Amino acid sequence: MTQPGIRTTTDAGALVESDEHSLTVGPDGPVLLQDHYLIEQMANFNRERIPERQPHAKGGGAFGHFEVTGDVSAYTKAEVFQPGTRTDTLIRFSTVAGERGSPDTWRDPRGFALKFYTSQGNYDMVGNNTPVFFMRDPLKFQHFIRSQKRRADNNLRDHDMQWDFWTLSPESAHQVTWLMGDRGIPRTWRHMNGYSSHTYMWLNAAGEKFWVKYHFKTDQGVECFTQDEGDQMASADTDYHQRDLYEAIERGKLPSWTLKMQIMPFEQAKTYRFNPFDLTKVWPHGDYPLIEVGRLTLDRNLTDYHTEMEQAAFEPNNLVPGIALSPDKMLLARGFSYADAHRARLGVNYKQIPVNAPVVPVHSYSKDGAMRIKNVSDPVYAPNSKGGPAADIEPAGRTAGWHSDGDMVRSAYTLHVEDDDFGQAGTMVREVLDGAARERLVTNIAGHLLNGVTEPVLKRAFEYWRNVDKDLGQAVEAAVRNRQSG
């Protein structure tokens, strides 16, 4: 029965005769090759999927806006952070290790990736729900992700593989303490903080430089699942976090986060007691208190998950004047790797996909490539005398950087006075967690170790936790051995 309203068309806009019946020779005859609509539908279906992200494959998010409520103009000239500025945003939350179909409530760090559609071009912050990470050198990143993914032989995730990597990488202790603690499973995306984790550089209008860290503090309050609650929810609703965010925005319960910054004067980085660019370290708030900047509010759900989220491309090299990278080795490597991942997954012209397109005009010398939709015009080279766009250091600003001098070496960071791998994790256990949280931490660690971790990895794990805190390590070992002998 014909219904009034919008009519089905082919992808070229031609009207379609039927949504139900293929073109055949008589009612019972063979399907005809000239049924171009059938061919189009089948061919498109066969090509619907694009490669999933390597890490952070499972996730979702929403559109929103960021409004500046404080005044940090003394520290940055970036227009997005000037008093009273309001900027449209896109956020993506995610898990790290799971595939697209994996449960939302696995114990895993959560990605907190944010795109600001600013008046100076897109600015991206690619962070997590933890202020630290597992490593400080990008050469180990690929190996870390493989250790958290699936084995080559049986295609199963493997705790033995994970602990083998962690216990041979002592710099992971701080992040693993976060992971095994209460915040390893957020109750919802709305109830977790987001952090840049990395240190960035800010520059003010006078050219003064500062080192900064971003802290997006949830206005809903931090809430978490226990391991048992997370396991039960993974069974009951694998998309629980995605569903919760979508439904909250649909009913007008708009989640928000308050952005607060830690700001370090440029020269203090040289002599600070911890290496301020080490991604496995935090800056204690007693040294660098939080300064309020503004509020991020999510107010609009996606209308097409594929075009607006699966194709969303976040990359820390999307910077604007007043914001720059720091000597953080992981951040510098990510400045290449994220954009390169998007080129491989989405195609070289991924920034022309509407969700990734800036709200300001683009005048670049990029041309051609698959799926390009924006016309280029001559001249397509620089320098030229034909009226093409010209770079100008005055509006763009000089490249933000820092003095660096030395031989080419493969080496760890130069240690600062209090740098070590286990110290901050131990401080977290003894001074941040209360007794009940420490008990849950022991339970979570022991339960994870009992799930397939073999000798001698198990012995290394006990030593790993004794290095974090002697009492914690002994409690973990006792919990595991008691279960093994029980």
C-alpha positions as CSV (number, residue, x, y, z in Angstrom):
1,M,0.0,0.0,0.0
2,T,1.3,3.4,-1.0
3,Q,2.0,5.7,1.9
4,P,2.1,9.5,1.6
5,G,5.3,11.2,2.4
6,I,9.0,10.9,1.4
7,R,9.6,8.6,-1.5
8,T,12.5,6.1,-1.7
9,T,15.3,7.0,-4.2
10,T,18.5,5.5,-5.4
11,D,21.7,7.1,-4.1
12,A,21.6,9.2,-7.3
13,G,18.2,10.5,-6.4
14,A,16.1,8.5,-8.9
15,L,12.7,7.2,-7.7
16,V,12.6,3.5,-6.8
17,E,9.7,1.3,-7.8
18,S,9.7,-1.1,-4.9
19,D,11.4,-1.5,-1.4
20,E,10.4,-5.2,-1.3
21,H,10.6,-6.9,-4.7
22,S,13.6,-7.5,-7.0
23,L,13.2,-7.3,-10.7
24,T,12.7,-10.9,-12.1
25,V,11.5,-12.6,-15.2
26,G,7.9,-13.3,-14.1
27,P,7.0,-13.8,-10.5
28,D,9.0,-17.0,-10.2
29,G,11.9,-16.3,-12.6
30,P,15.5,-15.4,-12.1
31,V,16.7,-12.0,-10.8
32,L,17.9,-9.6,-13.5
33,L,21.3,-8.0,-13.6
34,Q,19.7,-4.7,-14.7
35,D,18.0,-4.3,-11.4
36,H,20.5,-1.5,-10.5
37,Y,18.7,-0.7,-7.3
38,L,19.1,-4.3,-6.0
39,I,22.8,-4.2,-7.0
40,E,23.3,-0.8,-5.3
41,Q,21.7,-2.0,-2.1
42,M,23.7,-5.3,-2.0
43,A,27.0,-3.6,-3.0
44,N,26.6,-0.8,-0.4
45,F,25.8,-3.3,2.3
46,N,28.9,-5.3,1.5
47,R,31.0,-2.1,2.0
48,E,29.2,-0.6,5.0
49,R,31.9,-1.3,7.5
50,I,35.1,0.6,7.7
51,P,38.1,-0.7,9.8
52,E,37.5,-0.1,13.5
53,R,40.0,1.9,15.5
54,Q,43.0,-0.1,16.7
55,P,42.7,1.0,20.4
56,H,39.5,2.7,21.5
57,A,37.3,0.8,19.1
58,K,34.2,0.7,21.3
59,G,32.8,4.1,22.2
60,G,30.2,6.8,21.7
61,G,29.5,10.4,22.5
62,A,27.6,13.6,21.8
63,F,27.7,17.2,20.7
64,G,27.8,20.0,23.1
65,H,29.4,23.4,23.9
66,F,32.2,24.8,26.0
67,E,31.7,28.1,27.8
68,V,34.5,30.0,29.4
69,T,33.6,31.2,32.9
70,G,37.0,32.1,34.3
71,D,39.9,34.3,33.0
72,V,43.1,32.5,31.9
73,S,44.0,35.1,29.3
74,A,47.2,35.8,31.2
75,Y,48.3,32.2,30.3
76,T,47.0,31.7,26.7
77,K,45.9,33.7,23.8
78,A,43.8,30.9,22.3
79,E,40.5,32.4,21.5
80,V,38.6,29.3,22.7
81,F,39.7,30.0,26.3
82,Q,39.1,33.8,26.3
83,P,36.5,35.1,28.9
84,G,32.9,34.6,27.8
85,T,33.7,32.6,24.7
86,R,31.3,29.8,23.7
87,T,32.5,27.0,21.4
88,D,30.7,24.0,19.9
89,T,32.2,20.7,20.7
90,L,32.1,17.0,20.0
91,I,33.2,14.4,22.6
92,R,33.9,10.7,22.3
93,F,34.1,8.3,25.3
94,S,35.6,4.8,24.7
95,T,37.3,1.8,26.2
96,V,40.9,1.0,25.1
97,A,41.3,-2.7,24.6
98,G,37.9,-4.0,23.5
99,E,36.5,-4.3,20.0
100,R,33.4,-2.5,18.7
101,G,31.1,-5.2,20.1
102,S,32.8,-5.5,23.5
103,P,31.0,-4.6,26.8
104,D,31.1,-1.1,28.0
105,T,31.7,-2.1,31.6
106,W,34.9,-4.1,31.3
107,R,37.7,-3.0,33.6
108,D,39.7,-0.7,31.2
109,P,40.7,3.0,31.0
110,R,38.2,5.2,29.2
111,G,39.1,7.6,26.4
112,F,37.9,11.2,26.8
113,A,38.5,12.8,23.3
114,L,37.2,16.3,22.7
115,K,37.0,18.4,19.6
116,F,36.5,22.2,19.9
117,Y,35.2,23.8,16.6
118,T,37.0,27.1,17.3
119,S,37.1,30.4,15.4
120,Q,40.8,29.6,14.8
121,G,40.3,26.1,13.5
122,N,39.7,22.8,15.2
123,Y,41.4,22.1,18.5
124,D,41.5,18.5,19.8
125,M,42.3,17.1,23.2
126,V,42.8,13.4,23.3
127,G,42.8,12.2,26.9
128,N,41.6,9.6,29.3
129,N,39.6,9.3,32.5
130,T,43.0,8.9,34.4
131,P,45.6,11.6,34.8
132,V,48.5,9.2,33.9
133,F,49.2,6.4,31.4
134,F,51.0,3.1,31.3
135,M,54.3,4.2,29.7
136,R,56.4,7.2,28.8
137,D,58.1,6.2,25.6
138,P,56.1,5.7,22.4
139,L,58.2,2.8,21.2
140,K,56.4,0.7,23.8
141,F,52.9,1.8,22.9
142,Q,52.2,-0.6,20.1
143,H,53.5,-3.5,22.3
144,F,51.4,-2.4,25.2
145,I,48.2,-2.4,23.0
146,R,49.0,-5.8,21.6
147,S,49.4,-7.2,25.1
148,Q,45.9,-6.0,26.0
149,K,44.3,-7.3,22.9
150,R,44.0,-10.9,21.8
151,R,46.5,-13.8,21.5
152,A,47.6,-14.9,18.1
153,D,46.9,-18.6,18.7
154,N,43.5,-18.8,20.3
155,N,42.2,-15.2,19.6
156,L,41.4,-14.8,23.3
157,R,42.3,-11.9,25.7
158,D,44.8,-13.1,28.2
159,H,45.6,-11.8,31.7
160,D,49.0,-13.6,31.6
161,M,50.0,-11.6,28.6
162,Q,48.9,-8.4,30.3
163,W,50.7,-9.0,33.5
164,D,53.8,-10.2,31.6
165,F,54.0,-6.8,30.0
166,W,53.1,-4.8,33.1
167,T,55.6,-6.5,35.4
168,L,58.4,-6.0,32.9
169,S,57.4,-2.4,32.5
170,P,57.6,-0.9,36.0
171,E,56.6,2.5,34.8
172,S,53.1,1.1,34.4
173,A,52.5,0.8,38.2
174,H,50.8,4.2,38.7
175,Q,48.3,3.6,35.9
176,V,47.7,0.0,36.8
177,T,46.9,1.1,40.4
178,W,44.3,3.4,38.9
179,L,43.0,0.6,36.7
180,M,42.7,-1.9,39.5
181,G,41.1,0.6,41.8
182,D,37.5,1.8,42.0
183,R,37.8,4.1,39.0
184,G,38.7,1.1,36.7
185,I,35.0,0.8,35.9
186,P,33.0,4.1,35.8
187,R,29.3,3.8,36.6
188,T,28.6,5.9,33.5
189,W,30.5,8.2,31.2
190,R,28.7,11.0,32.9
191,H,30.2,10.1,36.3
192,M,33.9,10.1,35.4
193,N,36.5,12.8,35.0
194,G,38.5,13.5,31.9
195,Y,42.2,14.5,31.8
196,S,44.6,15.6,29.2
197,S,47.1,13.3,31.0
198,H,49.8,14.9,28.8
199,T,51.4,18.2,29.5
200,Y,50.8,20.9,26.9
201,M,52.3,24.4,26.4
202,W,50.2,27.5,26.6
203,L,51.4,30.9,25.2
204,N,49.9,34.3,26.1
205,A,49.6,37.4,23.9
206,A,53.0,38.6,25.1
207,G,54.7,35.4,24.1
208,E,55.2,34.1,27.6
209,K,55.1,30.3,27.9
210,F,53.5,28.0,30.5
211,W,53.2,24.2,30.9
212,V,49.6,23.0,31.6
213,K,47.5,20.0,32.4
214,Y,43.7,19.8,31.7
215,H,41.3,18.4,34.3
216,F,37.6,18.0,33.3
217,K,35.8,17.4,36.6
218,T,32.4,15.8,36.3
219,D,29.6,17.9,37.7
220,Q,27.6,14.8,38.3
221,G,30.1,13.4,40.8
222,V,32.4,10.5,40.4
223,E,30.6,7.1,40.7
224,C,32.0,3.7,39.9
225,F,30.9,0.0,39.5
226,T,32.4,-2.7,41.7
227,Q,33.9,-5.6,39.7
228,D,30.8,-7.7,40.4
229,E,28.5,-4.9,39.3
230,G,30.5,-4.3,36.1
231,D,30.4,-8.1,35.3
232,Q,26.7,-8.2,35.9
233,M,26.1,-5.2,33.7
234,A,28.3,-6.6,30.9
235,S,26.0,-9.5,30.9
236,A,22.7,-7.6,31.1
237,D,23.5,-4.7,28.7
238,T,26.8,-4.6,26.8
239,D,26.0,-1.0,25.6
240,Y,25.1,0.3,29.0
241,H,27.3,3.4,28.9
242,Q,26.2,4.3,25.4
243,R,22.6,3.9,26.3
244,D,22.9,5.9,29.5
245,L,24.4,8.9,27.8
246,Y,21.9,8.9,24.9
247,E,18.9,8.6,27.2
248,A,20.1,11.2,29.7
249,I,20.4,13.8,26.9
250,E,17.1,12.7,25.4
251,R,15.3,13.4,28.6
252,G,17.0,16.8,29.1
253,K,19.4,15.7,31.9
254,L,22.4,17.3,30.2
255,P,25.8,16.2,31.7
256,S,28.5,18.7,32.2
257,W,32.1,19.0,33.3
258,T,34.1,21.9,34.8
259,L,37.5,22.4,33.2
260,K,40.2,23.2,35.6
261,M,43.9,23.7,34.7
262,Q,47.2,23.1,36.4
263,I,49.6,25.8,35.2
264,M,53.4,25.6,35.7
265,P,55.7,28.6,34.9
266,F,58.0,27.6,32.0
267,E,61.3,27.8,33.8
268,Q,60.1,25.7,36.8
269,A,59.9,22.5,34.6
270,K,63.7,22.3,34.6
271,T,64.1,21.8,38.3
272,Y,60.7,20.4,39.4
273,R,61.0,17.4,41.6
274,F,59.2,15.1,39.1
275,N,59.8,15.2,35.3
276,P,56.7,17.3,34.3
277,F,56.6,15.7,30.9
278,D,56.5,12.1,32.1
279,L,53.1,10.7,31.3
280,T,53.3,8.2,34.2
281,K,53.4,11.1,36.7
282,V,50.9,13.7,38.1
283,W,51.7,17.1,39.4
284,P,50.5,17.2,43.1
285,H,47.8,19.8,43.5
286,G,49.6,21.2,46.5
287,D,52.3,22.3,44.1
288,Y,50.1,23.5,41.3
289,P,46.4,24.1,42.4
290,L,43.5,23.8,40.0
291,I,42.4,27.0,38.2
292,E,38.8,27.0,36.9
293,V,38.4,27.9,33.2
294,G,34.9,26.9,32.1
295,R,32.2,24.4,31.6
296,L,31.6,21.7,29.0
297,T,28.0,20.7,28.5
298,L,26.6,17.9,26.2
299,D,23.3,19.0,24.8
300,R,22.7,17.1,21.5
301,N,22.7,13.5,20.6
302,L,24.0,12.1,17.3
303,T,21.6,11.5,14.5
304,D,23.9,9.1,12.5
305,Y,26.4,7.2,14.6
306,H,28.5,6.2,11.6
307,T,29.0,9.6,10.0
308,E,29.1,11.6,13.3
309,M,31.0,9.2,15.6
310,E,32.6,6.3,13.8
311,Q,34.1,8.7,11.3
312,A,35.0,11.3,13.9
313,A,38.8,11.9,13.9
314,F,40.5,13.3,17.0
315,E,44.2,14.1,16.9
316,P,46.4,16.0,19.3
317,N,48.2,17.8,16.4
318,N,45.0,19.8,15.8
319,L,46.3,22.9,17.6
320,V,45.4,26.6,17.5
321,P,47.5,29.7,18.3
322,G,48.1,29.9,22.0
323,I,48.3,26.1,22.5
324,A,51.3,23.8,21.6
325,L,52.8,20.4,22.3
326,S,55.3,19.8,25.1
327,P,58.5,17.7,25.2
328,D,56.3,14.7,26.4
329,K,57.6,11.9,24.1
330,M,54.3,10.1,24.0
331,L,52.5,13.3,23.0
332,L,55.0,14.1,20.3
333,A,54.6,10.7,18.8
334,R,50.8,10.9,19.0
335,G,51.0,14.1,17.0
336,F,51.9,11.8,14.1
337,S,50.2,8.5,14.9
338,Y,46.6,9.7,15.4
339,A,46.5,11.6,12.1
340,D,48.1,8.7,10.3
341,A,45.6,6.3,11.7
342,H,42.8,8.4,10.3
343,R,44.4,8.5,6.9
344,A,44.6,4.7,6.9
345,R,41.1,4.1,8.3
346,L,39.1,6.9,6.7
347,G,41.1,8.1,3.7
348,V,43.5,11.0,3.1
349,N,40.6,13.5,2.9
350,Y,39.0,12.6,6.3
351,K,39.0,16.2,7.3
352,Q,36.4,16.9,4.7
353,I,33.9,14.6,6.4
354,P,31.5,17.1,8.0
355,V,32.1,16.0,11.6
356,N,35.8,16.7,11.2
357,A,35.5,19.8,9.1
358,P,36.4,23.1,10.8
359,V,33.9,26.0,10.9
360,V,36.5,28.4,9.4
361,P,37.5,28.5,5.7
362,V,40.3,26.2,4.6
363,H,42.9,27.5,2.3
364,S,45.5,24.7,1.9
365,Y,47.6,23.2,-0.8
366,S,46.4,19.7,-0.3
367,K,44.8,18.2,-3.4
368,D,43.3,15.1,-5.0
369,G,43.2,11.7,-3.2
370,A,40.3,9.3,-2.7
371,M,36.9,10.8,-1.7
372,R,37.9,14.4,-2.1
373,I,34.7,16.5,-2.3
374,K,36.1,20.1,-2.0
375,N,37.2,21.6,-5.3
376,V,40.7,22.9,-5.5
377,S,41.7,25.8,-7.8
378,D,45.0,26.8,-9.4
379,P,47.6,27.5,-8.3
380,V,48.2,24.2,-6.5
381,Y,51.7,24.9,-5.4
382,A,53.7,27.3,-3.3
383,P,55.4,29.7,-3.6
384,N,53.5,31.1,-6.6
385,S,52.7,34.5,-8.2
386,K,49.1,33.5,-9.1
387,G,47.2,34.7,-6.1
388,G,47.3,31.5,-4.0
389,P,47.1,31.6,-0.2
390,A,50.3,32.7,1.6
391,A,51.5,31.8,5.0
392,D,52.1,34.7,7.5
393,I,53.9,34.4,10.7
394,E,52.2,37.4,12.3
395,P,48.7,36.0,12.6
396,A,49.8,32.4,13.0
397,G,52.5,33.2,15.6
398,R,56.0,31.8,15.8
399,T,56.3,28.1,16.2
400,A,56.0,27.4,19.9
401,G,59.0,25.4,21.2
402,W,61.7,25.1,23.8
403,H,65.5,24.9,23.7
404,S,66.9,21.5,23.1
405,D,70.5,20.5,22.7
406,G,72.3,17.1,22.9
407,D,73.6,14.1,20.9
408,M,71.2,11.8,19.3
409,V,70.6,9.0,21.8
410,R,68.1,6.3,22.6
411,S,67.6,7.0,26.3
412,A,65.1,7.4,29.1
413,Y,64.2,10.8,30.3
414,T,66.8,12.5,32.6
415,L,65.7,11.8,36.1
416,H,64.5,14.6,38.4
417,V,65.1,14.4,42.1
418,E,62.0,12.4,43.0
419,D,61.5,10.4,39.8
420,D,60.9,6.7,40.2
421,D,58.4,4.2,38.9
422,F,56.6,3.2,42.0
423,G,56.6,6.3,44.3
424,Q,53.4,8.1,43.1
425,A,51.5,4.8,42.9
426,G,52.5,4.1,46.5
427,T,51.5,7.6,47.6
428,M,48.1,7.0,45.9
429,V,47.6,3.7,47.8
430,R,48.7,5.1,51.2
431,E,47.4,8.7,51.1
432,V,44.6,8.9,48.6
433,L,42.7,5.5,49.1
434,D,40.9,4.8,52.4
435,G,41.0,1.4,54.0
436,A,37.9,0.1,52.2
437,A,39.3,1.3,48.9
438,R,42.5,-0.5,49.6
439,E,40.6,-3.7,50.3
440,R,38.7,-3.4,47.0
441,L,42.0,-2.8,45.3
442,V,43.5,-6.0,46.7
443,T,40.3,-7.9,45.7
444,N,40.4,-6.6,42.2
445,I,44.1,-7.3,41.7
446,A,43.9,-10.8,43.1
447,G,40.8,-11.6,41.0
448,H,42.6,-10.5,37.9
449,L,45.8,-12.5,38.7
450,L,43.8,-15.6,39.4
451,N,42.4,-15.5,35.9
452,G,45.1,-17.4,34.0
453,V,48.3,-15.7,35.1
454,T,51.1,-18.2,35.2
455,E,54.5,-18.5,36.9
456,P,56.9,-16.8,36.8
457,V,54.7,-13.8,35.8
458,L,52.7,-14.3,39.0
459,K,55.8,-14.0,41.2
460,R,56.8,-10.8,39.3
461,A,53.3,-9.4,39.9
462,F,53.6,-9.9,43.7
463,E,57.0,-8.1,43.6
464,Y,55.5,-5.4,41.4
465,W,52.9,-4.6,44.1
466,R,55.4,-4.9,47.0
467,N,57.4,-2.2,45.2
468,V,54.2,0.0,45.1
469,D,53.5,-0.7,48.8
470,K,54.9,-3.5,50.9
471,D,51.6,-4.2,52.8
472,L,49.6,-4.1,49.5
473,G,51.9,-6.6,47.9
474,Q,51.7,-9.0,50.8
475,A,48.0,-8.7,50.9
476,V,47.7,-9.4,47.2
477,E,50.0,-12.5,47.4
478,A,48.1,-13.8,50.4
479,A,44.7,-13.4,48.7
480,V,46.0,-15.2,45.6
481,R,47.7,-18.0,47.5
482,N,44.7,-18.6,49.7
483,R,42.4,-19.0,46.7
484,Q,44.9,-21.3,45.0
485,S,45.1,-23.6,48.0
486,G,41.4,-23.4,49.0
